[in-house]
């Protein structure tokens, strides 16, 4: 789960982030952090629509390489 400090850093900087929800890159959400609570984060997408996502997803700047959440679980089963 992403920490309060990380979320606040993203909100203050206004940096575009990537939210990785599953193994398919097409399902990633790009946008800026607007608000959050104990269990969710509100992201404003480039088209100005707002989405509310779970904090358990992977949050990282768009400038960083995408991390596939399924790679960790697949490597543990091999």
GIBEL-V963606 format. One record per residue. N is the residue number from 0. SS is DSSP state (hx for helix, st for strand, lp for the rest). PSI is psi in radians with two decimals (none if undefined). OMEGA is omega in whole degrees, -180 to 180 (999 if undefined). Layout:
# GIBEL-V963606
n: {N N}
ss: {SS SS}
psi: {PSI PSI}
omega: {OMEGA OMEGA}
This chain:
# GIBEL-V963606
n: {0 1 2 3 4 5 6 7 8 9 10 11 12 13 14 15 16 17 18 19 20 21 22 23 24 25 26 27 28 29 30 31 32 33 34 35 36 37 38 39 40 41 42 43 44 45 46 47 48 49 50 51 52 53 54 55 56 57 58 59 60 61 62 63 64 65 66 67 68 69 70 71 72 73 74 75 76 77}
ss: {lp lp lp hx hx hx hx hx hx hx hx hx hx lp lp lp st st st st lp lp lp lp hx hx hx lp st st st st st st st st lp lp lp st st st st st lp lp lp lp lp st st st st st lp lp lp st st st st lp lp lp lp lp lp lp hx hx hx hx hx hx hx hx hx lp}
psi: {2.41 2.47 2.82 -0.71 -0.74 -0.76 -0.74 -0.67 -0.79 -0.71 -0.80 -0.71 -0.44 0.28 2.43 2.29 2.87 2.28 2.00 2.02 -0.46 -2.93 -0.22 2.12 -0.52 -0.37 -0.01 2.60 2.24 2.45 -2.94 2.60 2.25 -0.80 2.96 2.85 -2.81 -0.53 -0.15 2.87 2.41 2.17 2.32 2.04 2.90 -0.49 0.18 0.08 2.64 2.36 2.54 2.10 2.72 2.58 -0.14 -0.25 2.92 2.17 2.24 2.71 2.57 -0.50 -0.38 2.73 2.51 2.36 2.15 2.04 -0.37 -0.35 -0.66 -0.76 -0.60 -0.67 -0.47 -0.44 -0.20 none}
omega: {-179 -176 176 -178 179 179 180 178 178 -178 -177 -178 -177 -178 176 -179 177 175 -179 -176 180 -176 -177 -178 -180 180 178 177 177 178 -180 180 180 -177 177 172 -175 -173 -175 179 176 -178 174 -179 -180 179 177 173 -177 177 179 -175 178 178 -179 177 180 180 179 177 179 -178 178 179 -178 177 180 -177 -179 180 180 -178 179 -178 179 -178 -177 999}
